Amino acid sequence: MKVGLVQISMTMWSAAPGSDGAPIEFAMLPYSVGMLQAHAEQHARERHEFAMPIFKRMPVAEAVERLRGFDLVAFSLYVWNAELSLAIVRELRAVEPDTIIVCGGPHVPDRVEPFLRENPDVDVVCHGEGERTFTEILDASADRDWGRVSSVSFLDATGAVVSTAKRDRVGDLDTLPSPYLDGVFDKVMAEHPTTGWIMTWETNRGCPFSCTFCDWGSATASSVYRFGMDRLMGEIDWMGDHRVGFVFCCDANFGMLPRDLDIAQALVEQRQRTGFPFSLSVQNTKNARERAYQVQTLIAGSLNTLGVTISLQSANRETLTNIKRRNISSGAFEDLQRRFAADGVYTYTDLILGLPGESYDQFADGVSHVVATGQHNHVQFHNCSVLPNAEMGDPEYQRRFGMQTVRQQMLNVHHSVDEIDEIPEWLPIVVATDAMAPEAWRRAKVFAWLTDLVYFDRVLQVPLAVLSARHDIPLREFVDRLIDADPRSAPTVAAAVAAMVDHASAIQGGGIEYLSRRDAGNIWWPMDQFTLIGLVLDGTLGEFYREAERLVTSVLTARGIDESPLFVGELFDLNAAILRQPAPPTDRVVLTTHDVDGAYRSVLRGERPVVEERWTMLSVDRTSKPLTNVASWLDHLVWCYGKDKRGYLASVKPATRKAFARVAEKIPAPGTASA
């Protein structure tokens, strides 16, 4: 038979140009269908002709034309390709009525009847691991007797749904051939010589956790099985030989097994020998604290990770019970944060908005807890999304917690607004629960956006970090005060919040996540960056700072804290001076009567800030990486979002003696009236 394979993934473009001066397109090697092909070529009763796989998005008509004349076509469905794949299925059936159409992958639901009824053009679907099932489908295709194939579902001649017995998982993973080592992708790579490649890679299968929002544990029945080290070392050599730039490790908990440190070391050595791979992305283990530290420090130092994830999802115990999440302990979280910070390793923390049983107060308190225990780099806020094979996808589970969902169109942040997919993809997200009513969800969404803006985008991080740590004030008190700003006394802050509330309401009605404006590149921006861009381009950032200073001071006053207004003002002044904006390429000098920069740096190190009253002069670096115009600044914002949010602030150093001397004669003595 002539067999077609379809596993559509997103592509991305390099930030730096290639040798020909043009950006390099990076595409995902279709690993899942490659595994199917490798197994079938080794185990199927007859030899089949496998065509070039479809591995990236394209117009439906083009895909159908490439698949015409095939005897069987198999689609691997994921949340990011299901709608396009099924559109291709419908059009393919119309022109090739006799082609056998098979669907598998995580987006084929275990609760399968609605899927089969809605997609009658699909002949048979696979559940779970697909290698042996797909080979059996090929062997049964002559008479289309799917009833003798394990782990499949289909509609029989009477229209009834038939699901066969599920097979056991593969315990000895080395019985599955490697599509990399067996040359499955050699032709694909040869026919796309200018494409950069992203490789998905398994060192094991399984997850010991059973989080209800995730289909990883449910899909693998918890047990963790391993690929042999000889195979893995061979695949690492393959990465170097084939100049694979990016490797996405599919393990659910890399660093969990003792051998993971050896695997990471082998990857680092391969990069040192060949230059490839130059980036590795992993899902960090939820436990094994010491080994996680060693593995992630090694990877971060040598393989250009986008940051070490220290995931919590929620800091609320009741919610963690509801989602069956065994979290890292608070002590372990704080210890890892401290050690990574000391080593200069960038970390970020995942939190999910809209989890069952979590109220607004618990969500906001959780964010404050994460910051108080040392996360000053980045909290990645996620909408709670519903995957079909996760426990959360069960309608009964959703009824139990009063979960309200809407379908939201999936968009790629920072992509052009003019790039419109022929077939959009959709993801159900939670927009209210019994514990978080619709209006509370909107406030929580605004809280997340505003926390991103003022703290993790560094617009107000200097004063908020110092004052929170100095007076033991939870971050949420400051953020809540900003949310509740009176439009009469703080119109700029209130207007920004009102825009966030409106957009949160639109999302609850099925609206998209991102926003755009023509004078900001006409690309999709997340709400926090969109707000910052508006403050800068509309010339209202200065007023935002002045209003925010009054609002923050009101929190101190309400708590009966007598803080020096001069010190508070200098915290805001320093933050405004070092926040990177379009500016002439001239270093700026900042003079303060307190060592506010020292106080801020001490908080980032996990120490309680000590405020020292003394003249301090700092030089703000605006020359080494100048942002002289709006376009360069917008490019920098894209970089900060995807790489390192510390880049929102310019670096500072003590001013030179010469610069200090120019100002020193004008400085009155501290404590005098003229000062």
Solvent accessible surface area in square Angstrom, and as a share of the most:
residue,aa,sasa,rsa
1,M,70,0.31
2,K,69,0.29
3,V,0,0.00
4,G,1,0.01
5,L,2,0.01
6,V,1,0.00
7,Q,12,0.05
8,I,1,0.00
9,S,8,0.05
10,M,61,0.27
11,T,33,0.19
12,M,74,0.33
13,W,154,0.54
14,S,27,0.18
15,A,116,0.90
16,A,65,0.51
17,P,86,0.54
18,G,20,0.19
19,S,131,0.85
20,D,118,0.61
21,G,56,0.54
22,A,46,0.35
23,P,76,0.48
24,I,55,0.28
25,E,34,0.15
26,F,16,0.07
27,A,1,0.01
28,M,46,0.21
29,L,0,0.00
30,P,1,0.01
31,Y,19,0.07
32,S,35,0.23
33,V,1,0.00
34,G,1,0.01
35,M,3,0.01
36,L,28,0.14
37,Q,22,0.10
38,A,2,0.02
39,H,13,0.06
40,A,4,0.03
41,E,87,0.39
42,Q,105,0.47
43,H,89,0.40
44,A,20,0.16
45,R,169,0.62
46,E,122,0.55
47,R,211,0.77
48,H,34,0.15
49,E,107,0.48
50,F,32,0.13
51,A,21,0.16
52,M,42,0.19
53,P,12,0.08
54,I,2,0.01
55,F,10,0.04
56,K,57,0.24
57,R,50,0.18
58,M,26,0.12
59,P,72,0.46
60,V,10,0.06
61,A,77,0.59
62,E,83,0.37
63,A,0,0.00
64,V,12,0.07
65,E,114,0.51
66,R,97,0.35
67,L,3,0.02
68,R,113,0.41
69,G,53,0.50
70,F,15,0.06
71,D,65,0.34
72,L,0,0.00
73,V,0,0.00
74,A,4,0.03
75,F,4,0.02
76,S,9,0.06
77,L,0,0.00
78,Y,38,0.14
79,V,25,0.15
80,W,95,0.33
81,N,0,0.00
82,A,5,0.04
83,E,58,0.26
84,L,4,0.02
85,S,1,0.01
86,L,18,0.09
87,A,7,0.05
88,I,0,0.00
89,V,1,0.01
90,R,119,0.43
91,E,89,0.40
92,L,0,0.00
93,R,40,0.15
94,A,79,0.61
95,V,59,0.34
96,E,36,0.16
97,P,91,0.58
98,D,111,0.58
99,T,4,0.02
100,I,6,0.03
101,I,0,0.00
102,V,3,0.02
103,C,0,0.00
104,G,12,0.12
105,G,31,0.29
106,P,58,0.37
107,H,43,0.19
108,V,3,0.01
109,P,20,0.12
110,D,73,0.38
111,R,104,0.38
112,V,10,0.06
113,E,84,0.38
114,P,78,0.49
115,F,18,0.07
116,L,2,0.01
117,R,113,0.41
118,E,128,0.57
119,N,16,0.08
120,P,93,0.59
121,D,36,0.19
122,V,10,0.05
123,D,38,0.19
124,V,0,0.00
125,V,0,0.00
126,C,10,0.06
127,H,15,0.07
128,G,61,0.59
129,E,36,0.16
130,G,18,0.17
131,E,8,0.04
132,R,78,0.28
133,T,0,0.00
134,F,2,0.01
135,T,8,0.04
136,E,56,0.25
137,I,0,0.00
138,L,5,0.03
139,D,28,0.14
140,A,1,0.00
141,S,8,0.05
142,A,105,0.81
143,D,91,0.47
144,R,102,0.37
145,D,63,0.33
146,W,18,0.06
147,G,44,0.42
148,R,122,0.45
149,V,3,0.02
150,S,35,0.23
151,S,4,0.02
152,V,1,0.00
153,S,0,0.00
154,F,19,0.08
155,L,58,0.29
156,D,50,0.26
157,A,115,0.89
158,T,119,0.69
159,G,27,0.26
160,A,45,0.35
161,V,46,0.26
162,V,47,0.27
163,S,71,0.46
164,T,26,0.15
165,A,83,0.64
166,K,129,0.55
167,R,54,0.20
168,D,121,0.63
169,R,49,0.18
170,V,11,0.06
171,G,42,0.41
172,D,87,0.45
173,L,1,0.00
174,D,74,0.38
175,T,73,0.43
176,L,3,0.01
177,P,14,0.09
178,S,6,0.04
179,P,0,0.00
180,Y,2,0.01
181,L,81,0.40
182,D,82,0.42
183,G,27,0.26
184,V,20,0.12
185,F,2,0.01
186,D,70,0.36
187,K,128,0.54
188,V,3,0.01
189,M,23,0.10
190,A,75,0.58
191,E,98,0.44
192,H,54,0.24
193,P,112,0.71
194,T,117,0.68
195,T,22,0.13
196,G,12,0.12
197,W,12,0.04
198,I,16,0.08
199,M,0,0.00
200,T,18,0.10
201,W,1,0.00
202,E,23,0.10
203,T,0,0.00
204,N,6,0.03
205,R,28,0.10
206,G,3,0.03
207,C,9,0.05
208,P,45,0.28
209,F,11,0.05
210,S,55,0.36
211,C,13,0.08
212,T,0,0.00
213,F,31,0.13
214,C,33,0.20
215,D,24,0.12
216,W,82,0.29
217,G,5,0.04
218,S,67,0.43
219,A,60,0.46
220,T,20,0.12
221,A,75,0.58
222,S,46,0.30
223,S,54,0.35
224,V,39,0.23
225,Y,73,0.28
226,R,126,0.46
227,F,1,0.00
228,G,22,0.21
229,M,66,0.29
230,D,132,0.68
231,R,29,0.11
232,L,0,0.00
233,M,61,0.27
234,G,23,0.22
235,E,3,0.01
236,I,4,0.02
237,D,68,0.35
238,W,17,0.06
239,M,0,0.00
240,G,6,0.06
241,D,110,0.57
242,H,63,0.28
243,R,162,0.59
244,V,0,0.00
245,G,2,0.02
246,F,54,0.23
247,V,2,0.01
248,F,75,0.31
249,C,1,0.00
250,C,35,0.21
251,D,1,0.01
252,A,2,0.01
253,N,4,0.02
254,F,1,0.00
255,G,0,0.00
256,M,32,0.14
257,L,17,0.08
258,P,90,0.56
259,R,31,0.11
260,D,0,0.00
261,L,57,0.28
262,D,85,0.44
263,I,0,0.00
264,A,0,0.00
265,Q,72,0.32
266,A,16,0.12
267,L,0,0.00
268,V,3,0.02
269,E,71,0.32
270,Q,4,0.02
271,R,69,0.25
272,Q,132,0.59
273,R,152,0.55
274,T,58,0.34
275,G,33,0.32
276,F,27,0.11
277,P,0,0.00
278,F,57,0.24
279,S,14,0.09
280,L,2,0.01
281,S,48,0.31
282,V,21,0.12
283,Q,51,0.23
284,N,19,0.10
285,T,10,0.06
286,K,42,0.18
287,N,73,0.37
288,A,31,0.24
289,R,106,0.39
290,E,83,0.37
291,R,65,0.24
292,A,2,0.02
293,Y,35,0.13
294,Q,74,0.33
295,V,1,0.00
296,Q,4,0.02
297,T,41,0.24
298,L,41,0.20
299,I,0,0.00
300,A,31,0.24
301,G,68,0.66
302,S,33,0.21
303,L,0,0.00
304,N,69,0.35
305,T,21,0.12
306,L,110,0.55
307,G,15,0.15
308,V,1,0.00
309,T,22,0.13
310,I,5,0.03
311,S,23,0.15
312,L,8,0.04
313,Q,18,0.08
314,S,2,0.01
315,A,38,0.30
316,N,27,0.14
317,R,209,0.76
318,E,98,0.44
319,T,0,0.00
320,L,21,0.11
321,T,104,0.61
322,N,20,0.10
323,I,0,0.00
324,K,101,0.43
325,R,15,0.05
326,R,153,0.56
327,N,41,0.21
328,I,28,0.14
329,S,67,0.43
330,S,56,0.36
331,G,47,0.45
332,A,9,0.07
333,F,2,0.01
334,E,89,0.40
335,D,27,0.14
336,L,5,0.02
337,Q,8,0.04
338,R,137,0.50
339,R,57,0.21
340,F,1,0.00
341,A,55,0.43
342,A,86,0.67
343,D,73,0.38
344,G,51,0.49
345,V,14,0.08
346,Y,21,0.08
347,T,1,0.01
348,Y,49,0.19
349,T,0,0.00
350,D,19,0.10
351,L,5,0.03
352,I,14,0.07
353,L,3,0.01
354,G,0,0.00
355,L,0,0.00
356,P,0,0.00
357,G,14,0.13
358,E,3,0.01
359,S,31,0.20
360,Y,22,0.08
361,D,79,0.41
362,Q,58,0.26
363,F,6,0.03
364,A,0,0.00
365,D,70,0.36
366,G,7,0.07
367,V,0,0.00
368,S,9,0.06
369,H,68,0.30
370,V,0,0.00
371,V,8,0.04
372,A,88,0.68
373,T,17,0.10
374,G,25,0.24
375,Q,0,0.00
376,H,19,0.08
377,N,26,0.13
378,H,17,0.08
379,V,0,0.00
380,Q,49,0.22
381,F,31,0.13
382,H,75,0.33
383,N,30,0.15
384,C,1,0.01
385,S,30,0.19
386,V,13,0.07
387,L,41,0.20
388,P,34,0.21
389,N,27,0.14
390,A,1,0.01
391,E,65,0.29
392,M,0,0.00
393,G,12,0.12
394,D,45,0.23
395,P,65,0.41
396,E,99,0.44
397,Y,10,0.04
398,Q,36,0.16
399,R,159,0.58
400,R,151,0.55
401,F,24,0.10
402,G,20,0.20
403,M,18,0.08
404,Q,92,0.41
405,T,55,0.32
406,V,34,0.19
407,R,128,0.47
408,Q,13,0.06
409,Q,48,0.21
410,M,60,0.27
411,L,48,0.24
412,N,57,0.29
413,V,36,0.21
414,H,28,0.12
415,H,65,0.29
416,S,35,0.23
417,V,35,0.20
418,D,95,0.49
419,E,119,0.53
420,I,148,0.75
421,D,66,0.34
422,E,107,0.48
423,I,42,0.21
424,P,40,0.25
425,E,4,0.02
426,W,73,0.25
427,L,34,0.17
428,P,43,0.27
429,I,2,0.01
430,V,0,0.00
431,V,8,0.05
432,A,1,0.01
433,T,5,0.03
434,D,113,0.59
435,A,41,0.32
436,M,0,0.00
437,A,40,0.31
438,P,50,0.32
439,E,106,0.48
440,A,25,0.20
441,W,0,0.00
442,R,68,0.25
443,R,69,0.25
444,A,0,0.00
445,K,13,0.05
446,V,1,0.00
447,F,0,0.00
448,A,3,0.03
449,W,17,0.06
450,L,0,0.00
451,T,0,0.00
452,D,17,0.09
453,L,0,0.00
454,V,0,0.00
455,Y,1,0.00
456,F,0,0.00
457,D,0,0.00
458,R,7,0.03
459,V,0,0.00
460,L,0,0.00
461,Q,0,0.00
462,V,0,0.00
463,P,0,0.00
464,L,0,0.00
465,A,3,0.02
466,V,0,0.00
467,L,0,0.00
468,S,16,0.11
469,A,29,0.23
470,R,72,0.26
471,H,41,0.18
472,D,96,0.50
473,I,4,0.02
474,P,56,0.35
475,L,5,0.02
476,R,40,0.15
477,E,57,0.25
478,F,1,0.00
479,V,0,0.00
480,D,22,0.11
481,R,81,0.30
482,L,0,0.00
483,I,19,0.10
484,D,83,0.43
485,A,9,0.07
486,D,45,0.23
487,P,90,0.57
488,R,213,0.78
489,S,67,0.43
490,A,2,0.02
491,P,71,0.44
492,T,23,0.13
493,V,1,0.00
494,A,12,0.10
495,A,62,0.48
496,A,11,0.09
497,V,10,0.05
498,A,53,0.41
499,A,53,0.41
500,M,0,0.00
501,V,57,0.33
502,D,98,0.51
503,H,23,0.10
504,A,0,0.00
505,S,49,0.31
506,A,49,0.38
507,I,0,0.00
508,Q,29,0.13
509,G,70,0.67
510,G,26,0.25
511,G,22,0.21
512,I,51,0.26
513,E,30,0.13
514,Y,37,0.14
515,L,36,0.18
516,S,38,0.24
517,R,52,0.19
518,R,185,0.68
519,D,79,0.41
520,A,0,0.00
521,G,50,0.48
522,N,19,0.10
523,I,32,0.16
524,W,38,0.13
525,W,0,0.00
526,P,11,0.07
527,M,5,0.02
528,D,3,0.02
529,Q,0,0.00
530,F,45,0.19
531,T,15,0.09
532,L,2,0.01
533,I,0,0.00
534,G,13,0.12
535,L,10,0.05
536,V,27,0.16
537,L,48,0.24
538,D,88,0.46
539,G,67,0.64
540,T,49,0.28
541,L,13,0.06
542,G,36,0.34
543,E,57,0.25
544,F,1,0.00
545,Y,16,0.06
546,R,134,0.49
547,E,0,0.00
548,A,0,0.00
549,E,50,0.22
550,R,127,0.46
551,L,10,0.05
552,V,1,0.01
553,T,55,0.32
554,S,38,0.25
555,V,11,0.06
556,L,3,0.02
557,T,96,0.56
558,A,92,0.72
559,R,108,0.39
560,G,68,0.65
561,I,38,0.19
562,D,146,0.76
563,E,21,0.10
564,S,44,0.28
565,P,114,0.72
566,L,94,0.47
567,F,1,0.00
568,V,4,0.03
569,G,13,0.12
570,E,12,0.05
571,L,0,0.00
572,F,4,0.02
573,D,88,0.45
574,L,0,0.00
575,N,0,0.00
576,A,33,0.26
577,A,7,0.05
578,I,0,0.00
579,L,7,0.04
580,R,36,0.13
581,Q,53,0.24
582,P,40,0.25
583,A,18,0.14
584,P,89,0.56
585,P,71,0.45
586,T,83,0.48
587,D,56,0.29
588,R,111,0.40
589,V,60,0.35
590,V,14,0.08
591,L,64,0.32
592,T,4,0.02
593,T,17,0.10
594,H,15,0.07
595,D,22,0.11
596,V,1,0.00
597,D,17,0.09
598,G,27,0.26
599,A,1,0.01
600,Y,3,0.01
601,R,78,0.28
602,S,9,0.06
603,V,7,0.04
604,L,51,0.26
605,R,137,0.50
606,G,64,0.61
607,E,86,0.38
608,R,141,0.51
609,P,8,0.05
610,V,122,0.70
611,V,35,0.20
612,E,85,0.38
613,E,114,0.51
614,R,105,0.38
615,W,58,0.20
616,T,14,0.08
617,M,11,0.05
618,L,11,0.06
619,S,14,0.09
620,V,1,0.00
621,D,37,0.19
622,R,64,0.23
623,T,62,0.36
624,S,81,0.52
625,K,146,0.62
626,P,60,0.38
627,L,19,0.09
628,T,71,0.41
629,N,79,0.40
630,V,55,0.32
631,A,66,0.51
632,S,34,0.22
633,W,1,0.00
634,L,16,0.08
635,D,101,0.52
636,H,25,0.11
637,L,1,0.01
638,V,51,0.29
639,W,118,0.41
640,C,0,0.00
641,Y,52,0.20
642,G,41,0.39
643,K,74,0.31
644,D,24,0.12
645,K,3,0.01
646,R,104,0.38
647,G,15,0.14
648,Y,3,0.01
649,L,22,0.11
650,A,8,0.06
651,S,71,0.46
652,V,28,0.16
653,K,123,0.52
654,P,107,0.67
655,A,19,0.14
656,T,85,0.49
657,R,219,0.80
658,K,153,0.65
659,A,11,0.08
660,F,79,0.33
661,A,63,0.49
662,R,144,0.53
663,V,46,0.27
664,A,36,0.28
665,E,149,0.67
666,K,153,0.65
667,I,32,0.16
668,P,44,0.28
669,A,59,0.46
670,P,68,0.42
671,G,80,0.76
672,T,61,0.35
673,A,114,0.88
674,S,93,0.60
675,A,59,0.45
